[in-house]
Amino acid sequence: MMRTNYAYPLLALSLSFILGACSDQAKETQTEDDQPDKNQESQATKPSDAHWSYKEGETGPEQWGELDSSYAACMNGSEQSPVNIEFSQVKTSEKSGNIEIHYTPAAFSLVNNGHTVQANAEGSGNRMIFEGKEYNLAQFHFHTPSEHQFNGHHLDMELHLVHQDANGELAVLGVMIQEGKENENLASVWDRLPKEETEKEVSVEELDLQPLLPKDQASFYYNGSLTTPPCTEEVKWIVFEQPIEMSKEQIQEFQQIFPDNHRPVQSLNEREIIKD
């Protein structure tokens, strides 16, 4: 079980389109939703301008690895995300409290980057400690339907909270979303959802992410990748087992902007999924 503390300070990075139900910043070679920079993750090399999409065809997920040499991991990687989490096959960890989450109210900037709606952290403050390392929240974004599967099934949406440590390593919190009651904690974001792709950002003041997290924070851990090009690997994934809820109207409002922005599940390739 994870411990959640109520403290908070976030790192201004370069990772945007990572995230989203995972789209968007990562190591300077990244370009999208699950990456940490406001301008799509790029910390090592200049991001590629190759156009990619979630649609079937020449720019779709099955072709990402052929669109640009920097996207090769999308096709050749051995630890790709998302994955199907089969509950009967996960291994139980003897450790407890593997993660500490420190979130407090902070300002974010919303942007429609053409792949998802992404909220970039303004300043530092929100952070988490995972396996003894501190990661700062860079941004969060949404995907529909969920990118990860539980027992072979998608949920309605997925929230990705993308964190980065001082060395540029990434850790992503995945929060599954199912239809239910209205999510008042996201009301300030949903009131300002950018419906068209634009570089103009919309400010959201004093957004508190702590209440967004599920009350039961049992989680699945595995080593994976960004779920968008360049599909960079060595990303730590923490996926909560308990979904949060959003109303049918809230889900439909997002789907009117992005009817489908999920990457299909990838092979586990002998990787283990650990449950805490």
C-alpha positions in Angstrom: 0.0 0.0 0.0 1.3 3.5 -0.8 1.7 6.3 1.6 0.5 9.7 0.5 1.8 12.7 2.3 0.3 16.2 1.9 3.2 18.4 1.1 4.3 19.8 -2.2 6.8 21.5 -4.3 7.6 20.8 -9.5 10.2 21.1 -11.8 9.9 23.2 -14.9 11.0 20.9 -17.6 11.1 20.3 -21.2 8.6 17.5 -22.0 5.3 17.9 -23.6 4.3 16.2 -26.9 3.2 12.0 -23.1 0.2 11.0 -21.3 -3.2 11.5 -23.1 -4.8 8.6 -21.2 -0.6 9.1 -21.5 0.3 11.3 -23.4 3.3 14.3 -22.7 8.1 15.2 -21.7 11.0 12.8 -21.2 14.7 12.9 -22.0 15.5 15.4 -24.6 14.9 13.1 -27.4 11.1 13.0 -26.8 8.4 14.9 -28.5 5.1 14.3 -27.0 2.4 13.6 -24.4 4.2 11.5 -21.9 7.2 13.7 -22.0 8.1 16.4 -19.6 8.7 19.7 -21.3 6.2 22.3 -22.2 7.4 22.0 -25.8 7.4 18.2 -25.9 10.2 16.7 -24.1 13.5 17.3 -25.4 16.6 17.2 -23.4 19.1 15.4 -25.4 18.4 16.1 -29.0 16.1 18.2 -31.0 12.6 16.5 -31.2 11.6 15.2 -34.6 9.0 17.1 -36.6 7.7 13.8 -38.1 3.9 13.8 -38.1 2.2 11.0 -36.2 -1.3 10.2 -35.2 -3.6 7.7 -33.5 -5.5 6.9 -36.8 -5.0 3.8 -38.8 -2.8 4.2 -41.8 0.6 5.6 -42.6 0.9 7.8 -39.5 -0.8 5.5 -37.1 0.7 3.6 -34.1 1.7 0.6 -36.2 3.8 2.8 -38.4 5.4 5.2 -35.8 8.7 3.4 -35.8 9.1 4.0 -39.6 8.2 7.7 -39.5 11.6 8.9 -38.2 14.8 7.2 -37.1 14.4 8.8 -33.7 11.1 6.8 -33.3 12.8 3.4 -33.8 12.0 2.3 -30.3 8.3 2.4 -31.1 8.9 -0.6 -33.4 12.1 -2.2 -32.0 11.8 -1.5 -28.3 11.6 -4.4 -25.9 10.0 -2.6 -22.9 7.1 -0.7 -24.5 4.0 0.8 -23.0 1.1 0.5 -22.4 0.5 -3.1 -21.5 -2.4 -5.4 -20.4 -2.2 -5.9 -16.7 -3.6 -9.4 -16.1 -4.3 -9.5 -12.3 -3.8 -13.3 -12.0 -0.2 -12.9 -13.4 1.1 -10.1 -11.3 3.6 -10.7 -8.5 3.0 -9.4 -5.1 5.7 -7.3 -3.5 6.7 -7.9 0.1 7.6 -4.2 0.4 5.1 -1.6 1.5 5.1 2.2 1.1 7.2 2.1 -2.0 6.0 5.5 -3.1 5.2 8.8 -1.3 3.2 11.4 -3.1 3.4 15.1 -2.1 0.9 17.2 -3.9 -0.4 20.7 -2.9 -2.4 23.3 -4.8 -0.5 24.8 -7.7 -0.9 26.6 -11.0 -1.0 24.8 -14.4 -1.2 25.9 -18.0 -3.6 24.0 -20.3 -2.8 23.4 -23.9 -4.3 21.3 -26.8 -1.2 20.0 -28.5 -3.1 18.0 -31.2 -2.7 14.7 -29.4 -4.3 15.4 -26.0 -5.1 18.1 -23.5 -2.0 18.6 -21.4 -1.6 20.6 -18.2 2.0 21.9 -17.7 3.1 22.6 -14.2 4.1 26.2 -13.5 7.0 26.3 -11.1 8.0 23.5 -8.8 6.2 21.9 -5.9 4.4 18.7 -6.7 6.6 15.7 -6.3 6.8 12.1 -5.4 9.4 9.8 -4.0 9.6 6.4 -5.6 12.1 3.7 -4.7 14.1 6.3 -2.8 14.3 8.8 -5.7 12.6 12.1 -5.9 10.6 13.0 -9.0 9.0 16.3 -9.7 5.7 16.6 -11.6 6.2 18.1 -15.0 2.7 17.7 -16.5 -0.4 15.6 -16.8 -2.7 14.7 -19.6 -5.5 12.3 -20.7 -6.2 9.4 -23.0 -9.4 7.8 -24.1 -10.1 5.0 -23.9 -7.5 4.0 -21.3 -4.1 3.0 -22.7 -3.5 0.3 -20.1 -5.9 -2.6 -19.9 -7.0 -4.5 -16.8 -7.6 -8.2 -17.6 -7.9 -7.4 -21.3 -10.4 -4.6 -21.0 -10.0 -0.8 -21.5 -11.6 1.7 -19.1 -13.2 4.9 -20.3 -10.2 7.1 -19.9 -6.7 7.3 -18.3 -4.9 10.1 -16.6 -1.1 10.3 -16.8 0.9 12.3 -14.3 4.5 12.6 -15.7 7.3 13.1 -13.2 11.0 13.7 -13.8 14.0 13.4 -11.5 17.2 15.6 -11.4 18.9 13.3 -14.0 16.0 13.4 -16.5 14.7 10.0 -15.6 10.9 9.6 -15.9 8.2 8.1 -13.7 4.6 8.2 -14.6 1.5 7.7 -12.4 -1.4 6.1 -14.3 -4.9 6.7 -13.0 -7.7 4.8 -14.6 -11.0 6.6 -15.1 -14.5 5.0 -15.3 -17.9 6.5 -15.8 -19.7 7.4 -12.6 -20.4 10.6 -10.7 -19.1 14.0 -11.7 -15.5 14.6 -10.8 -15.6 18.0 -9.1 -11.8 18.0 -8.7 -11.4 18.3 -12.4 -14.1 20.9 -12.9 -11.7 23.8 -13.2 -9.8 22.0 -16.0 -13.0 20.9 -17.8 -14.4 24.4 -17.7 -11.3 25.5 -19.7 -10.7 22.5 -22.1 -9.0 23.9 -25.2 -11.2 22.4 -28.0 -8.8 23.3 -30.9 -5.0 22.7 -31.3 -3.2 25.8 -30.3 0.1 27.0 -28.8 -1.9 29.4 -26.6 -2.1 28.2 -23.0 -4.9 28.6 -20.6 -4.0 29.2 -17.0 -5.6 27.1 -14.2 -4.9 28.6 -10.7 -4.5 26.6 -7.5 -5.4 23.2 -8.9 -5.1 20.5 -6.2 -4.3 17.1 -7.6 -4.2 15.3 -4.3 -8.0 14.7 -4.2 -7.8 13.3 -7.7 -5.9 10.2 -6.6 -7.8 7.1 -5.6 -8.3 6.5 -1.9 -7.0 3.0 -2.2 -3.6 3.4 -3.6 -2.6 -0.2 -4.2 -0.6 -0.1 -7.4 1.0 -2.0 -10.2 4.7 -1.3 -11.0 6.6 -2.1 -14.2 9.4 -0.8 -16.5 8.1 0.6 -19.7 8.2 3.5 -22.1 6.5 6.7 -23.2 3.3 5.8 -25.0 3.9 8.3 -27.8 6.8 8.9 -30.2 9.7 8.6 -29.6 8.5 5.8 -27.3 11.6 6.3 -25.1 12.2 3.4 -22.7 13.5 3.2 -19.1 10.3 4.9 -17.8 9.0 3.8 -14.4 5.3 3.1 -14.5 3.0 3.1 -11.4 -0.6 2.3 -12.3 -3.3 2.6 -9.6 -5.6 -0.4 -9.3 -8.6 1.6 -8.2 -10.1 3.8 -10.8 -11.5 7.3 -10.2 -14.8 8.4 -11.6 -15.9 11.0 -14.1 -19.5 11.7 -15.3 -20.7 10.5 -18.7 -20.9 14.2 -19.7 -17.3 14.9 -18.7 -16.0 11.9 -20.6 -18.1 12.8 -23.7 -16.8 16.4 -23.6 -13.2 15.1 -23.8 -14.1 12.6 -26.5 -15.7 15.3 -28.6 -12.2 16.8 -28.8 -10.2 13.5 -29.0 -12.5 10.6 -30.0 -9.6 8.1 -29.6 -6.1 9.0 -28.5 -4.7 5.7 -27.1 -1.8 3.5 -28.2 -2.6 -0.2 -28.4 -1.2 -2.4 -25.7 2.3 -3.8 -26.3 4.0 -7.1 -25.6 5.3 -7.7 -22.0 8.3 -9.5 -23.4 9.0 -11.4 -20.1 8.7 -8.3 -18.0 7.2 -8.6 -14.5 4.4 -6.5 -13.2 4.6 -6.1 -9.4 1.7 -5.2 -7.2 2.3 -3.3 -4.0 
